[in-house]
Amino acid sequence: MGAYTLGEIASRVEGTVRGDSSRTVSGIKPLDQAGPEDLSFVAHPRYRHAAEGSRAAGLIVAEEGIAPGRNLILVKNPYLALAAAMDLFYERAPQAVLGEGTRIGRDVSIGPFVVTGRDCSIGDRAALLPGVVLGDDVRIGEDTVLHPGVVVYSRSVLGARVTVHASSVIGSDGFGYAEAAGARAKIPQVGNVVIEDEVEIGACTTIDRATFGSTIVGRGAKIDNLVQIGHNVSIGEGSVLVAQSGIAGSTRLGRGVIVAGQSGAAGHLLLGDHSVVGAKSAVLQDLPAGSFVVGHPAADHRDWKRSQAALRRLPDLLRAVARLERAVGQGGGEPPMAKPVRPAARRSRRRVRVRRRAGT
């Protein structure tokens, strides 16, 4: 809040001073509260008496005769003039801060408290909702929507019709360290992230920038909430990553790969086109195209199902082994041979023959 002369205020509100245009005021208050350093206003003739008794240094009025002998700013609409004058004394919090050189396309929507770095580019009809932060040299494509609190680090590129949900982070440093003398030295991450067209990214998801080159999310990929994608990962077109899944650094996913919830892949692997990783699985080796794996470590789903079926029989097997061990220990020799069991049909025929011999 500063101090302004009545002449300066009049030029701001498109008014004319009657009286001392050099008189300085430092605030705006109602007629009954204004003092010698304040500006006030009269919006209706019924306040004429209050205006005459006011101690204000100046009055915004529509008619000169309302307060004769006072310093006046004559305007057509006192309410509109008041609003303009208040902008001088009570500056509003900035709605957005756009960095130098930022280019904005047609019909872009920018919410309150959005911040962009230098030399950003925002495409036509894009929407940056409240609290979005862009680093320097970020590219946002047309019709892309960034929901509240999204952070996009420097040099990241988002294509057209991309949706990023609240509080996700695009382009933070990859997790890379080198060990030396018992300490871990951070490896600079100087690459970027490229999100191709028509990708949707859920809330609170993180995609790390590359050490060199780019971390890439291919066209049409769909990424759920709480997903972690490491540095230099490449996600193929149309792939799907479900909630709480994670892909370690430098792993490549082919086209149409599905990684189910809470699953993960180790680093430097290749998951072939249209492979499927079941829920809560851990991929520790390359997968050929069309694979369907489950488990920890992940294996072909048919082998995994057979293993699970065999695992259910394990208690019975352990009891049988215990009986054999007891038999060997008591007899001191080889375990007794199990008595052969005749098929049910043969036992039934034998009973019939016995009954016939007995005349029954």
Secondary structure as GFF3:
##gff-version 3
##sequence-region A 1 360
A	DSSP	beta_strand	4	5	.	.	.	ID=ss1
A	DSSP	alpha_helix	6	13	.	.	.	ID=ss2
A	DSSP	beta_strand	16	18	.	.	.	ID=ss3
A	DSSP	beta_strand	24	25	.	.	.	ID=ss4
A	DSSP	beta_strand	27	28	.	.	.	ID=ss5
A	DSSP	beta_strand	38	41	.	.	.	ID=ss6
A	DSSP	three_ten_helix	45	47	.	.	.	ID=ss7
A	DSSP	alpha_helix	48	53	.	.	.	ID=ss8
A	DSSP	beta_strand	58	61	.	.	.	ID=ss9
A	DSSP	three_ten_helix	64	66	.	.	.	ID=ss10
A	DSSP	beta_strand	72	74	.	.	.	ID=ss11
A	DSSP	alpha_helix	78	89	.	.	.	ID=ss12
A	DSSP	beta_strand	96	97	.	.	.	ID=ss13
A	DSSP	beta_strand	103	104	.	.	.	ID=ss14
A	DSSP	beta_strand	109	110	.	.	.	ID=ss15
A	DSSP	beta_strand	114	116	.	.	.	ID=ss16
A	DSSP	beta_strand	121	122	.	.	.	ID=ss17
A	DSSP	beta_strand	127	128	.	.	.	ID=ss18
A	DSSP	beta_strand	133	134	.	.	.	ID=ss19
A	DSSP	beta_strand	139	140	.	.	.	ID=ss20
A	DSSP	beta_strand	145	146	.	.	.	ID=ss21
A	DSSP	beta_strand	151	152	.	.	.	ID=ss22
A	DSSP	beta_strand	157	158	.	.	.	ID=ss23
A	DSSP	beta_strand	163	164	.	.	.	ID=ss24
A	DSSP	beta_strand	169	172	.	.	.	ID=ss25
A	DSSP	beta_strand	177	180	.	.	.	ID=ss26
A	DSSP	beta_strand	183	186	.	.	.	ID=ss27
A	DSSP	beta_strand	192	195	.	.	.	ID=ss28
A	DSSP	beta_strand	200	201	.	.	.	ID=ss29
A	DSSP	beta_strand	206	208	.	.	.	ID=ss30
A	DSSP	beta_strand	214	217	.	.	.	ID=ss31
A	DSSP	beta_strand	222	223	.	.	.	ID=ss32
A	DSSP	beta_strand	228	229	.	.	.	ID=ss33
A	DSSP	beta_strand	234	235	.	.	.	ID=ss34
A	DSSP	beta_strand	240	241	.	.	.	ID=ss35
A	DSSP	beta_strand	246	247	.	.	.	ID=ss36
A	DSSP	beta_strand	252	253	.	.	.	ID=ss37
A	DSSP	beta_strand	258	259	.	.	.	ID=ss38
A	DSSP	beta_strand	264	265	.	.	.	ID=ss39
A	DSSP	beta_strand	270	271	.	.	.	ID=ss40
A	DSSP	beta_strand	276	277	.	.	.	ID=ss41
A	DSSP	beta_strand	282	283	.	.	.	ID=ss42
A	DSSP	beta_strand	292	294	.	.	.	ID=ss43
A	DSSP	beta_strand	299	300	.	.	.	ID=ss44
A	DSSP	alpha_helix	301	312	.	.	.	ID=ss45
A	DSSP	alpha_helix	314	331	.	.	.	ID=ss46
A	DSSP	alpha_helix	344	357	.	.	.	ID=ss47
###
